[in-house]
Amino acid sequence: MKVYIRNTNVISPLGVTTKQNLEKILSGKNGVSRHEKSQVHTSAFHASLISSNLVGSEKIPAEFSRYEQLLTLSLLQLLDNSEIDAAGPDVLFLFSSTKGNISRLEEWNSFEENPDAISLVNSAKKITHFFNHPNPPEVISNACISGVSAILYGRRMIELGKYKHVIISGADLVSKFVFSGFHSFQALSPEICKPFSDDRDGINLGEAAASIILSAVPPPDKDPIVHIEGGAITNDANHISGPSRTGEPLAKAIELALQRSEITADELGFISAHGTATPYNDQMESQAIHLSGLADKPIHSLKAVYGHTLGAAGLVEANIGIQAMIDNWILPSRGYTSQPMSPSLVIKDQPIQIRGIRGFLKTASGFGGCNAALVFSKQL
């Protein structure tokens, strides 16, 4: 059964639509910059942070948290450009996040008054109620593969005939809690991160919201038509935070995703990688790409553009990849230096437009050893 992409949205420091975001990437713009925010960290740090002016909207209830406002704003942008009725009974709302409203813990009085404020399900219910939606929402919180996992889960719900449309939205914010966690791992770069470079020294964090509509029905009057092909999830069974040292579990996810797709590995135009710029992740991912026989495919990471947006990362990067595939762009991997890691990958330093990209692979990895791979394609 075909599952179609009806519409996408990305909200980041670079813009409020997927198109705007891709245009900024192609023009060399970066969301990551140096910040001094004592409520996050005592010293200056590099991250991709969304301006408060961008989040506010008179359409969104004032009592919504910043996290809930971002999700709602992304969904409003998504649905404004779609004919799908968000209140329809054949629609599922699906949310992805790792930490959601965790910053409410830093507002202890507020948390004591409403301990449900940090519940991901509670936020999901508030947002679906805002859209007058009748069905209970569902939440995917599976570390940093949450966004890709949500797309794969939504596809399965449509294939099983449970729903006609699945509306997926994901967001995460940079808070003191989140920053402190990565800082304790010594995983943060003091500068703009350098994915897949031999001198990489850690990640940047980022804020974003992204949304996508999956459907059993092809979009009217859209060219080209985009499909979700195969997908798979595997686990390293290696360590609570450290990834596999061999890359074999991610390679297995890629192999299964391609087996379940109607397009072949030869038809992939590029790979949208996880690429966090940490020593272990990039090494593992590079080895997985080589094990999969895809080392000749152009690969990029968007972490130096958006930072690591946690539960939103898979959605942000998949949506940008979809738009790049539609417009036939091979994207550069920002932050990449002239010191390639080993085993090396095919990485471009400038965007390249080529004719007839047929499909692309999206990979993701996260704490707990989780891995995910998805294949997207378009009709030529």
KETORZA-22369 format. One record per residue (C-alpha): x, y, z; residue in three letters; residue number from 1. Coordinates in Angstrom, 3 decimals. Example, Ala and Ser with C-alpha at 12.3 -4.5 7.8 and 13.67 -1.06 7.14 Angstrom:
residues 2
        X        Y        Z rest  nr
   12.300   -4.500    7.800  ALA   1
   13.670   -1.060    7.140  SER   2
end
This chain:
residues 380
        X        Y        Z rest  nr
    0.000    0.000    0.000  MET   1
    1.267    3.477   -0.879  LYS   2
    1.548    6.054    1.885  VAL   3
    1.832    9.615    0.612  TYR   4
    3.341   12.822    1.974  ILE   5
    0.639   15.488    1.780  ARG   6
    2.440   18.441    3.358  ASN   7
    5.386   19.371    5.583  THR   8
    6.409   22.226    7.860  ASN   9
    9.612   23.254    9.648  VAL  10
    9.878   26.096   12.174  ILE  11
   13.409   27.063   13.171  SER  12
   15.558   30.190   13.466  PRO  13
   15.824   30.018    9.656  LEU  14
   12.104   30.268    8.871  GLY  15
    8.546   29.111    9.431  VAL  16
    8.045   26.905    6.357  THR  17
   10.007   24.008    4.902  THR  18
   10.659   25.995    1.726  LYS  19
   12.043   28.963    3.667  GLN  20
   14.339   26.680    5.637  ASN  21
   15.697   24.957    2.542  LEU  22
   16.284   28.288    0.797  GLU  23
   18.285   29.539    3.788  LYS  24
   20.384   26.357    3.819  ILE  25
   21.080   26.721    0.104  LEU  26
   22.141   30.342    0.632  SER  27
   24.592   29.324    3.377  GLY  28
   22.651   30.549    6.418  LYS  29
   23.094   28.943    9.837  ASN  30
   20.734   28.667   12.776  GLY  31
   23.573   27.884   15.195  VAL  32
   25.259   30.891   16.787  SER  33
   26.876   31.993   20.045  ARG  34
   24.495   32.740   22.928  HIS  35
   24.760   34.041   26.455  GLU  36
   21.719   32.873   28.445  LYS  37
   22.336   32.452   32.162  SER  38
   19.036   30.578   32.562  GLN  39
   20.519   27.825   30.370  VAL  40
   24.229   27.900   31.266  HIS  41
   26.639   30.126   33.166  THR  42
   29.013   30.471   30.200  SER  43
   28.427   31.363   26.554  ALA  44
   27.517   28.456   24.277  PHE  45
   26.701   27.679   20.645  HIS  46
   23.152   26.595   19.876  ALA  47
   20.245   27.175   17.512  SER  48
   17.579   29.060   19.485  LEU  49
   14.200   30.305   18.280  ILE  50
   13.343   33.939   18.986  SER  51
   10.424   34.454   21.365  SER  52
    8.911   36.839   18.803  ASN  53
    8.548   33.923   16.381  LEU  54
    6.600   31.712   18.778  VAL  55
    3.763   34.031   19.745  GLY  56
    0.494   34.025   17.803  SER  57
   -2.868   35.516   18.642  GLU  58
   -4.463   32.260   17.478  LYS  59
   -2.693   30.219   20.190  ILE  60
   -3.982   30.215   23.800  PRO  61
   -1.805   32.310   26.103  ALA  62
   -1.736   29.534   28.714  GLU  63
    0.107   27.189   26.334  PHE  64
    3.753   26.648   27.247  SER  65
    6.462   27.661   24.797  ARG  66
    6.816   23.996   23.792  TYR  67
    3.057   23.718   23.163  GLU  68
    3.024   27.024   21.286  GLN  69
    5.746   25.816   18.921  LEU  70
    3.919   22.571   18.168  LEU  71
    0.647   24.406   17.605  THR  72
    2.241   27.033   15.385  LEU  73
    3.853   24.338   13.231  SER  74
    0.521   22.538   12.913  LEU  75
   -1.292   25.759   12.000  LEU  76
    1.236   26.409    9.230  GLN  77
    0.916   22.795    8.070  LEU  78
   -2.879   22.711    8.007  LEU  79
   -3.294   26.186    6.466  ASP  80
   -1.810   24.687    3.303  ASN  81
   -3.857   21.492    3.374  SER  82
   -7.437   20.562    2.585  GLU  83
   -7.452   17.807    5.223  ILE  84
   -9.913   18.337    8.081  ASP  85
   -7.927   18.098   11.335  ALA  86
  -11.155   17.350   13.223  ALA  87
  -12.017   14.363   11.040  GLY  88
  -12.607   10.986   12.726  PRO  89
  -10.274    9.224   10.269  ASP  90
   -7.280   11.315   11.416  VAL  91
   -4.630   10.462   14.046  LEU  92
   -2.573   13.158   15.772  PHE  93
    0.875   11.826   16.632  LEU  94
    3.519   13.762   18.590  PHE  95
    7.258   13.189   19.010  SER  96
    9.483   14.686   21.705  SER  97
   12.149   13.667   24.163  THR  98
   11.699   16.263   26.916  LYS  99
    8.644   18.383   26.070  GLY 100
    7.853   20.703   29.003  ASN 101
   10.768   19.502   31.148  ILE 102
   11.775   23.134   31.759  SER 103
    8.695   23.418   33.990  ARG 104
   10.755   21.583   36.633  LEU 105
   12.848   24.735   36.842  GLU 106
    9.694   26.670   37.778  GLU 107
    9.122   24.703   40.954  TRP 108
    6.055   26.600   42.206  ASN 109
    4.379   26.169   38.842  SER 110
    5.236   22.468   38.820  PHE 111
    3.878   21.924   42.334  GLU 112
    0.598   23.531   41.315  GLU 113
    0.317   21.387   38.170  ASN 114
    2.584   18.284   38.141  PRO 115
    0.917   17.117   34.902  ASP 116
    2.521   20.092   33.151  ALA 117
    5.549   18.001   32.166  ILE 118
    3.438   15.128   30.799  SER 119
    3.898   14.684   27.045  LEU 120
    0.420   13.182   26.803  VAL 121
   -1.076   16.152   28.655  ASN 122
    0.425   18.558   26.114  SER 123
   -0.750   16.384   23.224  ALA 124
   -4.328   16.413   24.576  LYS 125
   -4.309   20.205   24.960  LYS 126
   -3.176   20.666   21.365  ILE 127
   -5.633   18.199   19.822  THR 128
   -8.428   19.814   21.831  HIS 129
   -7.369   23.170   20.329  PHE 130
   -7.912   21.650   16.861  PHE 131
  -11.294   20.154   17.944  ASN 132
   -9.992   16.693   17.236  HIS 133
  -12.123   13.767   18.508  PRO 134
   -9.532   10.961   18.708  ASN 135
   -7.016   10.422   21.531  PRO 136
   -3.549   11.586   20.436  PRO 137
   -0.523    9.320   20.621  GLU 138
    3.045   10.168   21.640  VAL 139
    6.362    8.695   20.494  ILE 140
    9.251    9.383   22.865  SER 141
   12.152    7.182   21.826  ASN 142
   15.246    9.292   22.444  ALA 143
   16.634   10.986   19.339  CYS 144
   14.963    8.662   16.841  ILE 145
   11.536    9.850   18.035  SER 146
   10.741   11.825   14.871  GLY 147
   11.734    9.054   12.467  VAL 148
    9.974    6.499   14.681  SER 149
    6.797    8.595   14.541  ALA 150
    6.848    8.671   10.730  ILE 151
    7.344    4.912   10.597  LEU 152
    4.572    4.321   13.159  TYR 153
    2.195    6.653   11.308  GLY 154
    2.861    4.797    8.068  ARG 155
    2.005    1.502    9.742  ARG 156
   -1.271    2.881   11.128  MET 157
   -2.324    3.844    7.606  ILE 158
   -1.220    0.531    6.129  GLU 159
   -3.267   -1.309    8.782  LEU 160
   -6.338    0.722    7.826  GLY 161
   -6.623    2.338   11.267  LYS 162
   -6.590    5.883    9.877  TYR 163
   -6.817    7.629    6.522  LYS 164
   -4.474   10.459    7.532  HIS 165
   -1.798   10.821   10.235  VAL 166
   -0.698   14.296   11.336  ILE 167
    2.692   14.174   13.040  ILE 168
    4.329   17.032   14.931  SER 169
    7.485   17.156   17.030  GLY 170
    9.376   19.735   19.060  ALA 171
   12.026   20.125   21.725  ASP 172
   13.573   23.139   23.442  LEU 173
   16.983   23.990   24.883  VAL 174
   16.572   24.249   28.653  SER 175
   18.928   24.156   31.619  LYS 176
   17.879   20.539   32.236  PHE 177
   18.661   19.441   28.668  VAL 178
   21.877   21.453   28.412  PHE 179
   23.146   20.132   31.752  SER 180
   22.599   16.542   30.661  GLY 181
   24.699   16.848   27.521  PHE 182
   27.261   18.989   29.341  HIS 183
   27.715   16.240   31.949  SER 184
   28.548   13.814   29.122  PHE 185
   31.166   16.303   27.852  GLN 186
   29.346   15.978   24.531  ALA 187
   28.973   19.686   23.646  LEU 188
   31.221   21.504   21.212  SER 189
   32.488   24.955   22.251  PRO 190
   32.115   26.078   18.615  GLU 191
   29.857   25.238   15.659  ILE 192
   29.939   21.459   15.408  CYS 193
   31.821   19.559   12.681  LYS 194
   29.931   16.394   11.662  PRO 195
   31.986   13.612   10.046  PHE 196
   35.244   15.541   10.445  SER 197
   38.259   13.937   12.084  ASP 198
   38.570   16.945   14.420  ASP 199
   34.900   16.873   15.518  ARG 200
   34.482   17.568   19.214  ASP 201
   30.783   17.360   20.066  GLY 202
   27.299   18.579   19.320  ILE 203
   25.373   21.839   19.408  ASN 204
   21.834   21.812   20.747  LEU 205
   18.903   23.346   18.926  GLY 206
   15.226   24.279   19.064  GLU 207
   12.746   23.460   16.320  ALA 208
    9.260   22.231   15.571  ALA 209
    8.313   20.230   12.519  ALA 210
    5.154   18.607   11.193  SER 211
    4.131   16.281    8.372  ILE 212
    0.895   14.809    7.031  ILE 213
    0.876   11.171    5.913  LEU 214
   -2.078    9.933    3.912  SER 215
   -3.577    6.906    2.224  ALA 216
   -4.777    9.277   -0.505  VAL 217
   -2.426   10.961   -2.997  PRO 218
   -2.359   14.757   -2.852  PRO 219
   -4.495   16.509   -5.472  PRO 220
   -2.679   18.611   -8.063  ASP 221
    0.794   18.052   -6.620  LYS 222
    3.821   17.216   -8.692  ASP 223
    5.861   15.276   -7.868  PRO 224
    4.016   12.866   -5.598  ILE 225
    6.168   11.750   -2.653  VAL 226
    5.909    8.365   -0.921  HIS 227
    7.249    6.850    2.255  ILE 228
    8.907    3.640    1.188  GLU 229
   10.420    1.167    3.680  GLY 230
   11.537    1.734    7.245  GLY 231
   13.008   -0.173   10.156  ALA 232
   14.121    0.211   13.784  ILE 233
   16.925   -1.756   15.453  THR 234
   18.813   -1.611   18.748  ASN 235
   22.526   -1.896   19.499  ASP 236
   22.067   -3.602   22.890  ALA 237
   25.419   -1.976   23.648  ASN 238
   25.226    0.798   26.263  HIS 239
   22.791    3.229   27.865  ILE 240
   24.329    6.158   25.949  SER 241
   27.243    4.927   23.812  GLY 242
   26.394    3.572   20.348  PRO 243
   27.618    0.328   18.813  SER 244
   31.299    0.388   17.920  ARG 245
   30.716   -1.655   14.745  THR 246
   27.718    0.074   13.127  GLY 247
   26.130   -3.305   12.405  GLU 248
   22.707   -2.610   14.033  PRO 249
   22.202    0.646   12.084  LEU 250
   23.384   -1.133    8.937  ALA 251
   20.703   -3.756    9.619  LYS 252
   18.024   -1.050    9.883  ALA 253
   19.186    0.393    6.550  ILE 254
   19.169   -3.072    4.941  GLU 255
   15.619   -3.771    6.179  LEU 256
   14.377   -0.333    5.083  ALA 257
   15.685   -0.926    1.559  LEU 258
   14.261   -4.475    1.458  GLN 259
   10.831   -3.028    2.265  ARG 260
   11.096   -0.324   -0.424  SER 261
   10.083   -0.349   -4.045  GLU 262
   13.192    1.580   -5.045  ILE 263
   16.708    0.178   -4.953  THR 264
   19.878    1.415   -3.302  ALA 265
   21.119    2.517   -6.740  ASP 266
   18.166    4.929   -6.995  GLU 267
   19.028    6.790   -3.782  LEU 268
   20.236   10.301   -4.532  GLY 269
   21.616   11.077   -1.081  PHE 270
   21.624   10.168    2.612  ILE 271
   20.335   12.488    5.322  SER 272
   22.391   11.321    8.298  ALA 273
   22.034   11.755   12.048  HIS 274
   25.588   13.165   12.176  GLY 275
   25.788   14.604   15.698  THR 276
   29.543   15.391   15.450  ALA 277
   30.320   13.355   18.561  THR 278
   33.289   10.990   18.204  PRO 279
   31.339    7.756   18.686  TYR 280
   28.133    8.535   16.763  ASN 281
   29.796    9.678   13.561  ASP 282
   32.252    6.793   13.606  GLN 283
   29.419    4.283   14.066  MET 284
   27.280    5.897   11.381  GLU 285
   30.142    5.994    8.895  SER 286
   30.851    2.312    9.465  GLN 287
   27.138    1.497    9.040  ALA 288
   27.027    3.329    5.703  ILE 289
   30.065    1.372    4.485  HIS 290
   28.592   -1.933    5.704  LEU 291
   25.391   -1.083    3.799  SER 292
   27.284   -0.604    0.541  GLY 293
   26.230    3.060    0.350  LEU 294
   29.604    4.747    0.827  ALA 295
   29.392    6.188   -2.707  ASP 296
   26.214    8.163   -1.927  LYS 297
   26.449   11.869   -1.004  PRO 298
   25.717   12.235    2.703  ILE 299
   24.963   15.291    4.812  HIS 300
   24.268   16.240    8.409  SER 301
   22.158   19.278    9.348  LEU 302
   23.377   19.466   12.959  LYS 303
   25.668   22.455   12.264  ALA 304
   22.641   24.261   10.805  VAL 305
   19.950   23.426   13.380  TYR 306
   21.874   21.922   16.255  GLY 307
   20.569   18.670   17.678  HIS 308
   16.820   19.239   18.038  THR 309
   16.280   15.911   19.850  LEU 310
   12.732   14.602   19.337  GLY 311
   12.176   17.019   16.457  ALA 312
   15.420   16.148   14.633  ALA 313
   14.073   13.245   12.575  GLY 314
   11.080   15.286   11.404  LEU 315
   13.090   18.437   10.652  VAL 316
   15.712   16.536    8.691  GLU 317
   13.221   14.288    6.888  ALA 318
   11.161   17.321    5.825  ASN 319
   14.226   19.187    4.567  ILE 320
   15.316   16.013    2.755  GLY 321
   11.890   15.665    1.125  ILE 322
   12.008   19.247   -0.146  GLN 323
   15.613   18.805   -1.349  ALA 324
   14.571   15.627   -3.184  MET 325
   11.610   17.411   -4.804  ILE 326
   13.846   20.278   -5.949  ASP 327
   16.738   17.936   -6.911  ASN 328
   19.349   19.308   -4.490  TRP 329
   22.316   17.507   -2.971  ILE 330
   22.888   19.399    0.290  LEU 331
   26.251   20.280    1.821  PRO 332
   27.216   19.106    5.301  SER 333
   27.780   22.410    7.100  ARG 334
   30.659   22.511    9.557  GLY 335
   32.580   19.787    7.733  TYR 336
   36.306   20.490    7.699  THR 337
   39.138   19.407    5.431  SER 338
   40.033   16.649    7.884  GLN 339
   37.790   13.706    6.888  PRO 340
   37.277   10.883    9.338  MET 341
   37.999    7.251    8.533  SER 342
   36.210    5.472    6.956  PRO 343
   35.478    8.547    4.868  SER 344
   32.172    9.492    3.240  LEU 345
   31.103   11.490    0.164  VAL 346
   30.445   14.968    1.566  ILE 347
   29.840   18.152   -0.423  LYS 348
   30.855   21.613    0.763  ASP 349
   28.384   23.375   -1.564  GLN 350
   24.808   22.536   -2.683  PRO 351
   24.616   20.787   -6.042  ILE 352
   21.455   20.593   -8.165  GLN 353
   21.196   17.510  -10.346  ILE 354
   18.445   16.125  -12.517  ARG 355
   16.002   13.444  -11.418  GLY 356
   16.735   12.491   -7.799  ILE 357
   14.492    9.457   -7.243  ARG 358
   14.766    8.904   -3.492  GLY 359
   16.819    9.340   -0.333  PHE 360
   17.629    7.575    2.931  LEU 361
   17.101    9.145    6.371  LYS 362
   18.957    7.649    9.340  THR 363
   18.750    8.371   13.063  ALA 364
   20.359    7.046   16.224  SER 365
   19.825    7.745   19.908  GLY 366
   20.561    6.963   23.525  PHE 367
   19.777    3.435   24.559  GLY 368
   21.232    2.154   21.287  GLY 369
   18.143    2.844   19.170  CYS 370
   18.529    3.200   15.394  ASN 371
   16.041    4.003   12.635  ALA 372
   16.121    4.210    8.853  ALA 373
   13.498    5.437    6.384  LEU 374
   13.435    5.592    2.598  VAL 375
   11.480    8.298    0.745  PHE 376
   10.825    8.441   -2.974  SER 377
    9.106   10.601   -5.572  LYS 378
    7.428    9.756   -8.855  GLN 379
    9.552   10.979  -11.746  LEU 380
end
